[in-house]
Amino acid sequence: MNHTSKTKRRFSVALISLLGVLAGAPAMTQAQSGGNYPNKTIRLVVPFPAGGPTDIFARQYALGLSKVLNQSVIVDNKAGASGAIGTMEVKRSQPDGYTLLFGTASNLALYNLMASKPQYDSLKDFNIVAVVGGSAVVVMANKDAPQTLKALIDQAKAAPDKFRYGSPGQGTYLHLSMEHFLLEAGAKIEHIPYKGSGQAKPALLGGQTETMVDALGSALSLHQSGQAKILAIASSKRSSLAPDVPTVNEALGIKNFEAVLWNGVAAPLGTPKAIIDILAAATAKVLKDPALIEQLNKQAMEANDSTPESAAAYIKDEMVKWKPVVEKTGLRID
């Protein structure tokens, strides 16, 4: 092949490459600017089982988001490893706005504090969209257990091996909240981890555990039906939906004991800012919908306004808040 032929060949290859880049440029520009997003179904990954407080909130959020964006939003439960399995799936997904994470304090704040070998960092590996609200933590008992928090703690102190409590999993926010409470109360109750509140509830009612830690929104129906009793709520004041339930301070004299199982929405790192902004604006509209607010309030859940920036700051503050509690309780996720 002579010099002229080689030059022509190199020129042709370069021209084809350039045309390919130029052809892809509109699509790249469109993605970076948000373009016609969304133009296909959005998958909302919930890293916990169906039936729990996070799943309940996620499905209501997905319905509202679908209406605002005029696009289907499906909930996909990917439970396991205290939320890490579903979270990692979202981390590995394409950062195009079509795979989102509906997480909790467990996987968005506590994971990095408790995992011996963390596989992700919520603030470094994700673009936070919003913190959308949550529900106060409660201690619940079945009919065979003491019917006041003071009686439960007194008996637990006298017989440390007498009671068991269920939680939605080892290293979850609810587990840590209960261990923190027991440490403050000076009592020991054996922890029985389940794969979500949906499994912990039947265990409570069936007598495999005498007590359970849950979010008020998830526990309320059992309390109202009389199947189980909420002994106390970890908030500064009583809930209007369960005015008969005392706060932890009222029940046991432990002041300033507050714990709220909050929820947040995140996307894989690298998701274009324009898409994050679209999702944040849509989320704000969803959370201001009177119908959604009414539904959440009926389930003792509270919506929360935030921006991507304020949500990330909130998660960082939660890490700072719970770090000494993790160190004090010694809880870890293997």
C-alpha positions, 0 to 999 in steps of 0.5 A: 500500500503506497503512502497516498492510500495509507493517508486516505485510509487514515482519513476515512477512519478518522472521518467515520469516528468523527461522524460517530461522535457527532451523531452521539452528541445530541443524545449526550447533550439531551441527557445532560440537559434532562431532554425528554426525561422521563420517556420510559418506566422508572424503577424505584428500588426498595432495599427492604421487604414488602409490607414494612414502613419503608415499602408502604411509603415508597408505594405511595411516593411512586404513585404520586411521582408517576402522576407528576411525571406522567410516566410509570414508576414501579416499586422493586423490593430488593431486600437483604443485608440491612438494605445493602443488597438493594442499595448496591444494585442501584449503585451499579445501575446506569446513572440515567434517572431510570433506577432510583433508590428509596432508602432509609436511615439504615442504608443511607446513614448507618451503614457506613458507621456499622459495616466492617467492610462497607461496599458503598458510601451513600454521600460519595456513590449516590446523588441524593434527591431528597429526604422525604419524611418518615415515622417515629420509632415505637416499642410494641408488645403482644398480649402476653408481655407486660402492658407498660414500658416500665413493667417491661423494663423492670421485669427485664432487669430482674430476668435478663433472659426472659424477653425477646424483641423482633426487629426488621434486621441486624444493623437497621435503624430500628435495631440501633434505636432499640439497643440505644433505648435499652442501654439508656434504660439499663436493661437487656432484651434478646434481639431477634432479627427478621427480614423486615417488619412484615416478618417481625409482626407475625412473630410478635403475634405468634409469640416467638417474640414478646416485643418488637421495635417498629415505626409508628406508621407500620405498628398503628394498625395492630395497636388500633385493632387491639392485636398488640399494644404500643408501649411508648413512642420515641418522640418529644410529644404524643401522636394525635393518632395514638394519644393513649401512647406515652412518650419514652420520657413519660413512660420511663423518664428518659429525656430527649429520647427521639428516633424517627425512621426517615426515608430518602430518595437517591440516584446512582452517582453521575446522574445528570444534574438536570435529571436530579433537578427534575426528580427533586422538583417532582418530589416536592410536588408529590409531597405537597399533594393534600391527598398524599399528606392525608394518606401519610398522616393516617399512617402516622407518617410525615412528609418532609420538604428538602432539596438535594443539597439540604437532604445530603446535609441532613444525612451527613448530620445524621451520621454525626448524631448516630456515630457515638451511639454506634460506638457505645452500643458496639453494633456492627454489620459483618 
